[in-house]
Amino acid sequence: MTLMLLRDPLIAGDAASGFWMVVIGVWLASWICVVALAGLKSRNSVFRKIIDLAIPLLFGAAVFYLWEVVVRGAGVPPVLLPSPSAAAAKFMASLPTLGADFVQTFIRGVLIGYAIGCGAGLLVAILAHRFEFLGRGLLPLGNFFSALPLVGVAPIMVMWFGFDWPSKAAVVALVTFFPMLVNALAGLQAAGDMERDLMRSYGASYAQTLIKLYLPAALPFIFNALKINATLALIGAIVAEFFGTPTQGIGFRISTEAGRMALDMVWAEIALAAIAGMAFYGLVALAERVTTFWHPSMRT
């Protein structure tokens, strides 16, 4: 009802107190529903999954509803904050542009840099586990490079690798390398003494022990790094595009459209980045559940 009332030009931008009382009532009702759903307990796994899905959906719908009615009802200028409906309309009208930006940033920059950074971090972790002096020397360096500000590293990568996607992939590889190194090394060291003694009693080589013992024990740590890097990679690629890029890319579009005060397009790009990031994280989490089903954390 409130959304229909906002179509009236006499209400949109100048809503009275009665309108806001209805909005507050809707907000309270959604709050009560979320609390009630969160308190439901059931032994039925299907019902629990439905509840787990319904709670974030209802909560998200309430947030977008409040955003829509506050922006339109209070007459907030689109230059400051566009409504979700305006951003969604811009998103649908700009699908070709968003598709090109997605390919430039995510497919070329994020995925390639993610694969290089995580793969190199895992290989170096295996070497550091095999040769102890490497581990002692690399971990302090890892802590040092992890503390480097991204806005300071990105311009250097652009100067070294150019303005196209290779510089963005280099930034992503750098920001994902050390989380993988630290987590994978900790995972390789997580195997118990009894298991290591058993492999030695069998006369297993290091390669056999690595495949049969160390890597399986390290899988939860490796997937933890992969999930952390799934978000860091997208952030790194977008920030790197602020410092030089061709005429496409999510970061480039956000920067240029913000300068033109086209906030609806900025929010459309933010929505694209959020969707891509959530989907990427979800795929990594799904791979973790399939691969590490034996781990206690996956038995709930």
Secondary structure, 3 states (H helix, E strand, C coil): CHHHHCCCCCCCCCCCHHHHHHHHHHHHHHHHHHHHHHHCCCCCHHHHHHHHHHHHHHHHHHHHHHHHHHHHHCCCCCCCCCCHHHHHHHHHHCHHHHHHHHHHHHHHHHHHHHHHHHHHHHHHHHHHHHCHHHHHHHHHHHHHHHCCCHHHHHHHHHHHHCCCHHHHHHHHHHHHHHHHHHHHHHHHCCCCHHHHHHHHHCCCCHHHHHHHHHHHHHHHHHHHHHHHHHHHHHHHHHHHHCCCCCCCCHHHHHHHHHHCCCHHHHHHHHHHHHHHHHHHHHHHHHHHHHHCCCCHHHCC
